[in-house]
Amino acid sequence: MAPTTPFTAFRIEKDDAGYRSGLVPLRLDDLNPGQVLIRAHWSSVNYKDALAGTGKGRILRRFPLVGGIDVAGTVVASTDPAWREGDAVLATGCGLSETRDGGYSQYVRLESSAVIAQPAGLSPREAMVLGTAGFTAALALLRLQDNRQTPELGPLAVTGASGGVGALAVDIFSRAGYAVHAISGKPEQIDFLRGIGAAEVLPRDALADTGPLQSARFGGGLDNAGGPMLASLLAQTVPYGSVVSAGLAASPTLDMTVMPFILRGVSLFGVSSANAPRALREEVWARLGDAWKPQHLDRICTAEVGLDGLPAVFDRMLAGGSLGRTVVRID
């Protein structure tokens, strides 16, 4: 049932008083218009959320907005017959906490096109342990396999392996039958990475060579760093292997030669989780609820907080102190 009294949301504002964020009481009329009203139960924290919530990244395109690019909950009202009261649903990206109110709220109103039925194989909490990070990792695997990536080509490298996207990629890729070589600058997380499916854990200097074409050691991989690490990964990929670029934690630039492409037939793909077409989102989430469901979600989810715990999580994440995934419990 739609609320008639104020509810709690984590809202981000910017005006003459400056940039600020925090818990505020809202009413339904304060939310953006949309066909589907959801009682939110779970959300998650992504690097993009931390940038938006602190103002350290230009994420929001208008103010004020409720934060949170992910949400899972239950439909309480819908003007679109495709969704009925009681339906379990989720949404990731699609402008949440960028152009429209996001998931850090007890009630979320969305355009019908943004809403996805929760896969039968996932609980709402599990869906948000995955969230945008898991969707990105699975979308990367889909792009790899669409380009004939097979385990026989060799191990898949995952950079930034202890972060949200990286950790879930390690688990998802290994679940799909690939040997995964996790690359991380955090040697204290070796046991964690092996525990979620990494066959090998390599230091960052495994991708320190700047040569335009190096000894081929990886079948392909997923890169969350950008810059020299991505260039080195491409230079170490076997003939007709593929690499997916999903982040720029180290650098947004890519300075390299075309040698891996023209001498080995290596492919470089990108993924954009925020604006993936609906049919693609449905396909990826269906796989995440079935054959690609990570086996170690409990290990990868390293923290659970309420809406009031978000600022501390943001600060820790931006300081490089986060590990795995943090889910947000929306009471």
LOSE-647197 format. One record per residue (C-alpha): residue in three letters; x, y, z. Coordinates in nm, 4 decimals. Layout:
<recs>
<rec domi="ALA" px="X" py="Y" pz="Z"/>
...
</recs>
This chain:
<recs>
<rec domi="MET" px="0.0000" py="0.0000" pz="0.0000"/>
<rec domi="ALA" px="0.1279" py="0.3453" pz="-0.0894"/>
<rec domi="PRO" px="0.2338" py="0.5471" pz="0.2155"/>
<rec domi="THR" px="0.0305" py="0.8439" pz="0.3348"/>
<rec domi="THR" px="0.2920" py="0.9598" pz="0.5853"/>
<rec domi="PRO" px="0.6550" py="1.0693" pz="0.5356"/>
<rec domi="PHE" px="0.9231" py="0.8054" pz="0.4768"/>
<rec domi="THR" px="1.3023" py="0.8130" pz="0.4982"/>
<rec domi="ALA" px="1.5423" py="0.8649" pz="0.2082"/>
<rec domi="PHE" px="1.9096" py="0.9473" pz="0.1627"/>
<rec domi="ARG" px="1.9024" py="1.2574" pz="-0.0559"/>
<rec domi="ILE" px="2.1820" py="1.4516" pz="-0.2229"/>
<rec domi="GLU" px="2.1507" py="1.8267" pz="-0.2615"/>
<rec domi="LYS" px="2.3499" py="2.1126" pz="-0.4102"/>
<rec domi="ASP" px="2.2428" py="2.4745" pz="-0.3783"/>
<rec domi="ASP" px="2.3635" py="2.8053" pz="-0.2388"/>
<rec domi="ALA" px="2.4344" py="2.6284" pz="0.0908"/>
<rec domi="GLY" px="2.6737" py="2.3887" pz="-0.0822"/>
<rec domi="TYR" px="2.6906" py="2.0151" pz="-0.1555"/>
<rec domi="ARG" px="2.5439" py="1.7898" pz="0.1111"/>
<rec domi="SER" px="2.3745" py="1.4556" pz="0.1576"/>
<rec domi="GLY" px="2.1907" py="1.2763" pz="0.4347"/>
<rec domi="LEU" px="1.8657" py="1.1315" pz="0.5621"/>
<rec domi="VAL" px="1.5522" py="1.3373" pz="0.5046"/>
<rec domi="PRO" px="1.1768" py="1.2743" pz="0.5330"/>
<rec domi="LEU" px="0.9986" py="1.2624" pz="0.1967"/>
<rec domi="ARG" px="0.6467" py="1.2158" pz="0.0670"/>
<rec domi="LEU" px="0.5451" py="1.0473" pz="-0.2563"/>
<rec domi="ASP" px="0.4934" py="1.3842" pz="-0.4227"/>
<rec domi="ASP" px="0.8645" py="1.4543" pz="-0.3681"/>
<rec domi="LEU" px="0.9696" py="1.1607" pz="-0.5872"/>
<rec domi="ASN" px="1.0144" py="1.1678" pz="-0.9631"/>
<rec domi="PRO" px="0.7137" py="1.0550" pz="-1.1692"/>
<rec domi="GLY" px="0.6937" py="0.6969" pz="-1.2959"/>
<rec domi="GLN" px="0.4555" py="0.4101" pz="-1.3529"/>
<rec domi="VAL" px="0.5806" py="0.1751" pz="-1.0787"/>
<rec domi="LEU" px="0.5976" py="0.2438" pz="-0.7045"/>
<rec domi="ILE" px="0.8238" py="0.0051" pz="-0.5118"/>
<rec domi="ARG" px="0.8652" py="-0.0560" pz="-0.1411"/>
<rec domi="ALA" px="1.2422" py="-0.0901" pz="-0.1311"/>
<rec domi="HIS" px="1.4003" py="-0.3583" pz="0.0870"/>
<rec domi="TRP" px="1.7642" py="-0.3694" pz="-0.0233"/>
<rec domi="SER" px="2.0181" py="-0.1635" pz="-0.2138"/>
<rec domi="SER" px="2.3981" py="-0.1687" pz="-0.2415"/>
<rec domi="VAL" px="2.7017" py="0.0577" pz="-0.2461"/>
<rec domi="ASN" px="2.8968" py="0.1035" pz="-0.5678"/>
<rec domi="TYR" px="3.1967" py="0.3287" pz="-0.6280"/>
<rec domi="LYS" px="2.9669" py="0.5545" pz="-0.8270"/>
<rec domi="ASP" px="2.7383" py="0.5855" pz="-0.5224"/>
<rec domi="ALA" px="3.0325" py="0.6939" pz="-0.3081"/>
<rec domi="LEU" px="3.1320" py="0.9584" pz="-0.5605"/>
<rec domi="ALA" px="2.7747" py="1.0863" pz="-0.5814"/>
<rec domi="GLY" px="2.7119" py="1.0837" pz="-0.2080"/>
<rec domi="THR" px="3.0265" py="1.2788" pz="-0.1240"/>
<rec domi="GLY" px="3.0356" py="1.5115" pz="-0.4226"/>
<rec domi="LYS" px="3.3822" py="1.3854" pz="-0.5203"/>
<rec domi="GLY" px="3.2580" py="1.2889" pz="-0.8649"/>
<rec domi="ARG" px="3.0223" py="1.4583" pz="-1.1072"/>
<rec domi="ILE" px="2.7547" py="1.1909" pz="-1.1101"/>
<rec domi="LEU" px="2.4238" py="1.3712" pz="-1.0568"/>
<rec domi="ARG" px="2.2979" py="1.5740" pz="-1.3491"/>
<rec domi="ARG" px="2.0390" py="1.7585" pz="-1.1453"/>
<rec domi="PHE" px="1.9594" py="1.8265" pz="-0.7819"/>
<rec domi="PRO" px="1.8171" py="1.7256" pz="-0.5453"/>
<rec domi="LEU" px="1.8046" py="1.3507" pz="-0.6033"/>
<rec domi="VAL" px="1.7799" py="1.0426" pz="-0.3848"/>
<rec domi="GLY" px="2.1053" py="0.8445" pz="-0.4071"/>
<rec domi="GLY" px="2.1566" py="0.4784" pz="-0.4912"/>
<rec domi="ILE" px="2.1911" py="0.3249" pz="-0.8385"/>
<rec domi="ASP" px="2.0513" py="-0.0145" pz="-0.7300"/>
<rec domi="VAL" px="1.7295" py="-0.1257" pz="-0.5617"/>
<rec domi="ALA" px="1.5340" py="-0.4439" pz="-0.4928"/>
<rec domi="GLY" px="1.1858" py="-0.4482" pz="-0.3470"/>
<rec domi="THR" px="0.8153" py="-0.5152" pz="-0.3912"/>
<rec domi="VAL" px="0.5673" py="-0.3362" pz="-0.6151"/>
<rec domi="VAL" px="0.3018" py="-0.1538" pz="-0.4133"/>
<rec domi="ALA" px="0.1284" py="0.0255" pz="-0.7020"/>
<rec domi="SER" px="0.1571" py="0.0325" pz="-1.0809"/>
<rec domi="THR" px="-0.0225" py="0.2020" pz="-1.3680"/>
<rec domi="ASP" px="0.1436" py="-0.0435" pz="-1.6081"/>
<rec domi="PRO" px="-0.0423" py="-0.3769" pz="-1.6229"/>
<rec domi="ALA" px="0.2915" py="-0.5542" pz="-1.6690"/>
<rec domi="TRP" px="0.3539" py="-0.5053" pz="-1.2956"/>
<rec domi="ARG" px="0.1189" py="-0.5946" pz="-1.0139"/>
<rec domi="GLU" px="0.1113" py="-0.5265" pz="-0.6441"/>
<rec domi="GLY" px="0.3321" py="-0.7802" pz="-0.4672"/>
<rec domi="ASP" px="0.5693" py="-0.8449" pz="-0.7599"/>
<rec domi="ALA" px="0.9329" py="-0.8833" pz="-0.6526"/>
<rec domi="VAL" px="1.1446" py="-0.6577" pz="-0.8727"/>
<rec domi="LEU" px="1.4831" py="-0.4916" pz="-0.9051"/>
<rec domi="ALA" px="1.6435" py="-0.2082" pz="-1.0955"/>
<rec domi="THR" px="2.0043" py="-0.1117" pz="-1.1655"/>
<rec domi="GLY" px="2.1353" py="0.1911" pz="-1.3500"/>
<rec domi="CYS" px="1.8747" py="0.3372" pz="-1.5866"/>
<rec domi="GLY" px="1.9432" py="0.6896" pz="-1.4578"/>
<rec domi="LEU" px="1.8970" py="0.6127" pz="-1.0876"/>
<rec domi="SER" px="2.0924" py="0.8665" pz="-0.8792"/>
<rec domi="GLU" px="2.1974" py="1.0398" pz="-1.1988"/>
<rec domi="THR" px="1.8901" py="1.1854" pz="-1.3663"/>
<rec domi="ARG" px="1.6188" py="1.0538" pz="-1.1319"/>
<rec domi="ASP" px="1.5689" py="0.9509" pz="-0.7706"/>
<rec domi="GLY" px="1.7507" py="0.6314" pz="-0.6779"/>
<rec domi="GLY" px="1.7237" py="0.3361" pz="-0.4452"/>
<rec domi="TYR" px="1.8313" py="0.4783" pz="-0.1066"/>
<rec domi="SER" px="1.4733" py="0.5319" pz="-0.0001"/>
<rec domi="GLN" px="1.1959" py="0.3350" pz="0.1650"/>
<rec domi="TYR" px="0.9849" py="0.4012" pz="-0.1439"/>
<rec domi="VAL" px="1.1124" py="0.4298" pz="-0.5019"/>
<rec domi="ARG" px="0.9123" py="0.5321" pz="-0.8065"/>
<rec domi="LEU" px="1.0445" py="0.4223" pz="-1.1456"/>
<rec domi="GLU" px="0.9624" py="0.4159" pz="-1.5109"/>
<rec domi="SER" px="0.8254" py="0.0751" pz="-1.6008"/>
<rec domi="SER" px="1.1050" py="0.0212" pz="-1.8528"/>
<rec domi="ALA" px="1.3649" py="0.0276" pz="-1.5733"/>
<rec domi="VAL" px="1.2032" py="-0.2502" pz="-1.3709"/>
<rec domi="ILE" px="1.3173" py="-0.6129" pz="-1.4000"/>
<rec domi="ALA" px="1.1438" py="-0.9118" pz="-1.2419"/>
<rec domi="GLN" px="1.3598" py="-1.0594" pz="-0.9694"/>
<rec domi="PRO" px="1.5058" py="-1.3899" pz="-1.0921"/>
<rec domi="ALA" px="1.3583" py="-1.6931" pz="-0.9158"/>
<rec domi="GLY" px="1.7041" py="-1.8110" pz="-0.8139"/>
<rec domi="LEU" px="1.7906" py="-1.4976" pz="-0.6159"/>
<rec domi="SER" px="1.6594" py="-1.3508" pz="-0.2937"/>
<rec domi="PRO" px="1.6224" py="-0.9696" pz="-0.2844"/>
<rec domi="ARG" px="1.9313" py="-0.9456" pz="-0.0658"/>
<rec domi="GLU" px="2.1339" py="-1.1687" pz="-0.2979"/>
<rec domi="ALA" px="2.0217" py="-0.9590" pz="-0.5932"/>
<rec domi="MET" px="2.1712" py="-0.6533" pz="-0.4239"/>
<rec domi="VAL" px="2.4939" py="-0.8281" pz="-0.3259"/>
<rec domi="LEU" px="2.5187" py="-0.8582" pz="-0.7039"/>
<rec domi="GLY" px="2.3659" py="-0.5230" pz="-0.8008"/>
<rec domi="THR" px="2.5357" py="-0.3155" pz="-1.0667"/>
<rec domi="ALA" px="2.8714" py="-0.4774" pz="-0.9864"/>
<rec domi="GLY" px="2.7495" py="-0.8318" pz="-1.0492"/>
<rec domi="PHE" px="2.5498" py="-0.7225" pz="-1.3523"/>
<rec domi="THR" px="2.8643" py="-0.5613" pz="-1.4960"/>
<rec domi="ALA" px="3.0740" py="-0.8735" pz="-1.4378"/>
<rec domi="ALA" px="2.8116" py="-1.0999" pz="-1.5955"/>
<rec domi="LEU" px="2.7626" py="-0.8630" pz="-1.8879"/>
<rec domi="ALA" px="3.1382" py="-0.8782" pz="-1.9452"/>
<rec domi="LEU" px="3.1274" py="-1.2580" pz="-1.9537"/>
<rec domi="LEU" px="2.8398" py="-1.2495" pz="-2.1997"/>
<rec domi="ARG" px="3.0397" py="-1.0219" pz="-2.4292"/>
<rec domi="LEU" px="3.3409" py="-1.2514" pz="-2.4025"/>
<rec domi="GLN" px="3.1395" py="-1.5612" pz="-2.4862"/>
<rec domi="ASP" px="2.9614" py="-1.3874" pz="-2.7718"/>
<rec domi="ASN" px="3.3119" py="-1.3484" pz="-2.9184"/>
<rec domi="ARG" px="3.3924" py="-1.7205" pz="-2.8806"/>
<rec domi="GLN" px="3.5889" py="-1.6971" pz="-2.5583"/>
<rec domi="THR" px="3.6346" py="-2.0471" pz="-2.4175"/>
<rec domi="PRO" px="3.8224" py="-2.1882" pz="-2.1179"/>
<rec domi="GLU" px="4.0591" py="-2.3617" pz="-2.3605"/>
<rec domi="LEU" px="4.2050" py="-2.0241" pz="-2.4617"/>
<rec domi="GLY" px="4.3570" py="-1.9884" pz="-2.1165"/>
<rec domi="PRO" px="4.2959" py="-1.8147" pz="-1.7846"/>
<rec domi="LEU" px="4.0954" py="-1.4957" pz="-1.7577"/>
<rec domi="ALA" px="4.2705" py="-1.2130" pz="-1.5761"/>
<rec domi="VAL" px="4.0630" py="-0.9892" pz="-1.3484"/>
<rec domi="THR" px="4.2179" py="-0.6616" pz="-1.2360"/>
<rec domi="GLY" px="4.0985" py="-0.4827" pz="-0.9241"/>
<rec domi="ALA" px="3.9967" py="-0.8269" pz="-0.8067"/>
<rec domi="SER" px="3.9207" py="-0.7406" pz="-0.4444"/>
<rec domi="GLY" px="3.6672" py="-0.4710" pz="-0.5361"/>
<rec domi="GLY" px="3.2974" py="-0.5291" pz="-0.6008"/>
<rec domi="VAL" px="3.3056" py="-0.5881" pz="-0.9755"/>
<rec domi="GLY" px="3.6347" py="-0.7746" pz="-0.9536"/>
<rec domi="ALA" px="3.5352" py="-1.0108" pz="-0.6732"/>
<rec domi="LEU" px="3.2067" py="-1.0996" pz="-0.8382"/>
<rec domi="ALA" px="3.3819" py="-1.1507" pz="-1.1718"/>
<rec domi="VAL" px="3.6249" py="-1.3949" pz="-1.0082"/>
<rec domi="ASP" px="3.3322" py="-1.5982" pz="-0.8744"/>
<rec domi="ILE" px="3.1116" py="-1.5750" pz="-1.1852"/>
<rec domi="PHE" px="3.3920" py="-1.6558" pz="-1.4298"/>
<rec domi="SER" px="3.5116" py="-1.9543" pz="-1.2272"/>
<rec domi="ARG" px="3.1528" py="-2.0777" pz="-1.1924"/>
<rec domi="ALA" px="3.1272" py="-2.0662" pz="-1.5725"/>
<rec domi="GLY" px="3.4280" py="-2.2961" pz="-1.6072"/>
<rec domi="TYR" px="3.7174" py="-2.0542" pz="-1.6558"/>
<rec domi="ALA" px="4.0442" py="-2.0506" pz="-1.4644"/>
<rec domi="VAL" px="4.0694" py="-1.7034" pz="-1.3125"/>
<rec domi="HIS" px="4.3904" py="-1.5179" pz="-1.2335"/>
<rec domi="ALA" px="4.3021" py="-1.2427" pz="-0.9878"/>
<rec domi="ILE" px="4.5276" py="-0.9372" pz="-1.0035"/>
<rec domi="SER" px="4.5314" py="-0.7229" pz="-0.6921"/>
<rec domi="GLY" px="4.7473" py="-0.4706" pz="-0.5118"/>
<rec domi="LYS" px="4.6312" py="-0.6063" pz="-0.1762"/>
<rec domi="PRO" px="4.8478" py="-0.9079" pz="-0.0835"/>
<rec domi="GLU" px="4.6563" py="-0.9422" pz="0.2427"/>
<rec domi="GLN" px="4.3518" py="-1.0513" pz="0.0377"/>
<rec domi="ILE" px="4.5128" py="-1.3545" pz="-0.1272"/>
<rec domi="ASP" px="4.3168" py="-1.5996" pz="0.0881"/>
<rec domi="PHE" px="3.9934" py="-1.4092" pz="0.0246"/>
<rec domi="LEU" px="4.0448" py="-1.4219" pz="-0.3524"/>
<rec domi="ARG" px="4.1372" py="-1.7907" pz="-0.3543"/>
<rec domi="GLY" px="3.8317" py="-1.8578" pz="-0.1384"/>
<rec domi="ILE" px="3.5959" py="-1.7105" pz="-0.3976"/>
<rec domi="GLY" px="3.7392" py="-1.9002" pz="-0.6926"/>
<rec domi="ALA" px="4.0720" py="-1.7560" pz="-0.8069"/>
<rec domi="ALA" px="4.3094" py="-2.0213" pz="-0.9371"/>
<rec domi="GLU" px="4.6016" py="-1.7791" pz="-0.9044"/>
<rec domi="VAL" px="4.6466" py="-1.4429" pz="-0.7326"/>
<rec domi="LEU" px="4.9002" py="-1.2138" pz="-0.8981"/>
<rec domi="PRO" px="5.0412" py="-0.8766" pz="-0.7863"/>
<rec domi="ARG" px="4.9853" py="-0.5641" pz="-0.9904"/>
<rec domi="ASP" px="5.3357" py="-0.5833" pz="-1.1321"/>
<rec domi="ALA" px="5.2199" py="-0.8826" pz="-1.3375"/>
<rec domi="LEU" px="5.0871" py="-0.6086" pz="-1.5653"/>
<rec domi="ALA" px="5.3760" py="-0.3657" pz="-1.5228"/>
<rec domi="ASP" px="5.5547" py="-0.4435" pz="-1.8512"/>
<rec domi="THR" px="5.5013" py="-0.1659" pz="-2.1047"/>
<rec domi="GLY" px="5.6154" py="-0.3628" pz="-2.4090"/>
<rec domi="PRO" px="5.3743" py="-0.3392" pz="-2.7047"/>
<rec domi="LEU" px="5.3600" py="-0.7192" pz="-2.7455"/>
<rec domi="GLN" px="5.4544" py="-0.9512" pz="-2.4603"/>
<rec domi="SER" px="5.4525" py="-1.3239" pz="-2.3939"/>
<rec domi="ALA" px="5.0946" py="-1.4457" pz="-2.4198"/>
<rec domi="ARG" px="4.9807" py="-1.5756" pz="-2.0801"/>
<rec domi="PHE" px="4.6101" py="-1.4896" pz="-2.0507"/>
<rec domi="GLY" px="4.3152" py="-1.6100" pz="-2.2533"/>
<rec domi="GLY" px="4.1603" py="-1.2672" pz="-2.1964"/>
<rec domi="GLY" px="4.0064" py="-1.0925" pz="-1.9023"/>
<rec domi="LEU" px="3.8147" py="-0.8137" pz="-1.7362"/>
<rec domi="ASP" px="3.9918" py="-0.4884" pz="-1.6563"/>
<rec domi="ASN" px="3.8723" py="-0.2429" pz="-1.3918"/>
<rec domi="ALA" px="4.1833" py="-0.0252" pz="-1.3922"/>
<rec domi="GLY" px="4.2381" py="0.1266" pz="-1.7357"/>
<rec domi="GLY" px="4.5653" py="0.2914" pz="-1.8298"/>
<rec domi="PRO" px="4.8929" py="0.0930" pz="-1.8408"/>
<rec domi="MET" px="4.7418" py="-0.2176" pz="-1.6776"/>
<rec domi="LEU" px="4.4839" py="-0.2531" pz="-1.9529"/>
<rec domi="ALA" px="4.7506" py="-0.1972" pz="-2.2187"/>
<rec domi="SER" px="4.9710" py="-0.4649" pz="-2.0628"/>
<rec domi="LEU" px="4.6815" py="-0.7106" pz="-2.0318"/>
<rec domi="LEU" px="4.6045" py="-0.6703" pz="-2.4014"/>
<rec domi="ALA" px="4.9717" py="-0.7210" pz="-2.4845"/>
<rec domi="GLN" px="4.9721" py="-1.0484" pz="-2.2841"/>
<rec domi="THR" px="4.6526" py="-1.1939" pz="-2.4325"/>
<rec domi="VAL" px="4.6674" py="-1.5022" pz="-2.6541"/>
<rec domi="PRO" px="4.5679" py="-1.4972" pz="-3.0219"/>
<rec domi="TYR" px="4.1947" py="-1.4357" pz="-3.0617"/>
<rec domi="GLY" px="4.1435" py="-1.3842" pz="-2.6917"/>
<rec domi="SER" px="3.9242" py="-1.0996" pz="-2.5681"/>
<rec domi="VAL" px="3.9451" py="-0.8365" pz="-2.2964"/>
<rec domi="VAL" px="3.6569" py="-0.6317" pz="-2.1533"/>
<rec domi="SER" px="3.7135" py="-0.2828" pz="-2.0154"/>
<rec domi="ALA" px="3.4775" py="-0.2010" pz="-1.7271"/>
<rec domi="GLY" px="3.6511" py="0.0648" pz="-1.5172"/>
<rec domi="LEU" px="3.9119" py="0.3344" pz="-1.4826"/>
<rec domi="ALA" px="4.0295" py="0.3041" pz="-1.1224"/>
<rec domi="ALA" px="4.3895" py="0.3730" pz="-1.2301"/>
<rec domi="SER" px="4.3471" py="0.5870" pz="-1.5401"/>
<rec domi="PRO" px="4.0944" py="0.6776" pz="-1.8120"/>
<rec domi="THR" px="4.3638" py="0.6789" pz="-2.0791"/>
<rec domi="LEU" px="4.4901" py="0.3964" pz="-2.2996"/>
<rec domi="ASP" px="4.8338" py="0.4465" pz="-2.4530"/>
<rec domi="MET" px="4.9366" py="0.1456" pz="-2.6632"/>
<rec domi="THR" px="5.0089" py="0.0193" pz="-3.0122"/>
<rec domi="VAL" px="4.7761" py="-0.1759" pz="-3.2375"/>
<rec domi="MET" px="5.0074" py="-0.4788" pz="-3.2346"/>
<rec domi="PRO" px="4.7881" py="-0.7038" pz="-3.0140"/>
<rec domi="PHE" px="4.4971" py="-0.6401" pz="-3.2500"/>
<rec domi="ILE" px="4.6673" py="-0.6910" pz="-3.5850"/>
<rec domi="LEU" px="4.9300" py="-0.9537" pz="-3.4914"/>
<rec domi="ARG" px="4.7221" py="-1.1682" pz="-3.2540"/>
<rec domi="GLY" px="4.3657" py="-1.0800" pz="-3.3402"/>
<rec domi="VAL" px="4.2956" py="-0.9733" pz="-2.9799"/>
<rec domi="SER" px="3.9575" py="-0.8059" pz="-2.9206"/>
<rec domi="LEU" px="3.8793" py="-0.5217" pz="-2.6788"/>
<rec domi="PHE" px="3.5195" py="-0.4718" pz="-2.5673"/>
<rec domi="GLY" px="3.3439" py="-0.2266" pz="-2.3412"/>
<rec domi="VAL" px="3.0436" py="-0.2669" pz="-2.1137"/>
<rec domi="SER" px="2.8027" py="0.0038" pz="-2.0051"/>
<rec domi="SER" px="2.5771" py="-0.1319" pz="-1.7340"/>
<rec domi="ALA" px="2.3820" py="0.1891" pz="-1.6762"/>
<rec domi="ASN" px="2.2182" py="0.2009" pz="-2.0181"/>
<rec domi="ALA" px="2.2104" py="-0.1626" pz="-2.1291"/>
<rec domi="PRO" px="1.9028" py="-0.2440" pz="-2.3417"/>
<rec domi="ARG" px="1.6161" py="-0.4063" pz="-2.1560"/>
<rec domi="ALA" px="1.6407" py="-0.7396" pz="-2.3393"/>
<rec domi="LEU" px="2.0086" py="-0.7599" pz="-2.2518"/>
<rec domi="ARG" px="1.9407" py="-0.6765" pz="-1.8853"/>
<rec domi="GLU" px="1.6781" py="-0.9497" pz="-1.8680"/>
<rec domi="GLU" px="1.9133" py="-1.2054" pz="-2.0220"/>
<rec domi="VAL" px="2.1991" py="-1.1231" pz="-1.7866"/>
<rec domi="TRP" px="1.9801" py="-1.1303" pz="-1.4743"/>
<rec domi="ALA" px="1.8279" py="-1.4610" pz="-1.5804"/>
<rec domi="ARG" px="2.1780" py="-1.6108" pz="-1.5990"/>
<rec domi="LEU" px="2.2757" py="-1.4595" pz="-1.2644"/>
<rec domi="GLY" px="1.9785" py="-1.6324" pz="-1.1058"/>
<rec domi="ASP" px="2.0722" py="-1.9638" pz="-1.2625"/>
<rec domi="ALA" px="2.3952" py="-2.1002" pz="-1.4134"/>
<rec domi="TRP" px="2.6059" py="-1.7919" pz="-1.3352"/>
<rec domi="LYS" px="2.4899" py="-1.7384" pz="-0.9775"/>
<rec domi="PRO" px="2.8058" py="-1.6872" pz="-0.7707"/>
<rec domi="GLN" px="2.8800" py="-1.9601" pz="-0.5207"/>
<rec domi="HIS" px="3.0360" py="-1.7336" pz="-0.2590"/>
<rec domi="LEU" px="2.7955" py="-1.4425" pz="-0.2152"/>
<rec domi="ASP" px="2.8186" py="-1.4670" pz="0.1633"/>
<rec domi="ARG" px="3.1967" py="-1.4189" pz="0.1489"/>
<rec domi="ILE" px="3.1807" py="-1.1437" pz="-0.1115"/>
<rec domi="CYS" px="2.9237" py="-0.9494" pz="0.0917"/>
<rec domi="THR" px="3.1578" py="-0.8168" pz="0.3590"/>
<rec domi="ALA" px="2.9289" py="-0.5540" pz="0.5149"/>
<rec domi="GLU" px="2.5629" py="-0.4700" pz="0.5691"/>
<rec domi="VAL" px="2.4458" py="-0.1238" pz="0.6741"/>
<rec domi="GLY" px="2.1281" py="0.0779" pz="0.7081"/>
<rec domi="LEU" px="2.0726" py="0.4077" pz="0.5319"/>
<rec domi="ASP" px="2.2336" py="0.5872" pz="0.8248"/>
<rec domi="GLY" px="2.5573" py="0.3951" pz="0.7682"/>
<rec domi="LEU" px="2.6129" py="0.5169" pz="0.4133"/>
<rec domi="PRO" px="2.8490" py="0.8118" pz="0.4780"/>
<rec domi="ALA" px="3.1027" py="0.5925" pz="0.6580"/>
<rec domi="VAL" px="3.0924" py="0.3358" pz="0.3776"/>
<rec domi="PHE" px="3.1446" py="0.6084" pz="0.1169"/>
<rec domi="ASP" px="3.4506" py="0.7418" pz="0.2985"/>
<rec domi="ARG" px="3.6022" py="0.3966" pz="0.3408"/>
<rec domi="MET" px="3.5427" py="0.3071" pz="-0.0239"/>
<rec domi="LEU" px="3.6977" py="0.6268" pz="-0.1585"/>
<rec domi="ALA" px="3.9978" py="0.5773" pz="0.0704"/>
<rec domi="GLY" px="4.0593" py="0.2372" pz="-0.0893"/>
<rec domi="GLY" px="3.9615" py="0.0437" pz="0.2206"/>
<rec domi="SER" px="3.6651" py="-0.1508" pz="0.0881"/>
<rec domi="LEU" px="3.6586" py="-0.5219" pz="0.0143"/>
<rec domi="GLY" px="3.3920" py="-0.7079" pz="-0.1790"/>
<rec domi="ARG" px="3.0379" py="-0.5761" pz="-0.1562"/>
<rec domi="THR" px="2.8324" py="-0.3764" pz="0.0933"/>
<rec domi="VAL" px="2.4539" py="-0.4203" pz="0.0928"/>
<rec domi="VAL" px="2.2145" py="-0.1600" pz="0.2274"/>
<rec domi="ARG" px="1.9209" py="-0.2729" pz="0.4394"/>
<rec domi="ILE" px="1.6243" py="-0.0417" pz="0.3929"/>
<rec domi="ASP" px="1.3982" py="-0.0786" pz="0.6957"/>
</recs>
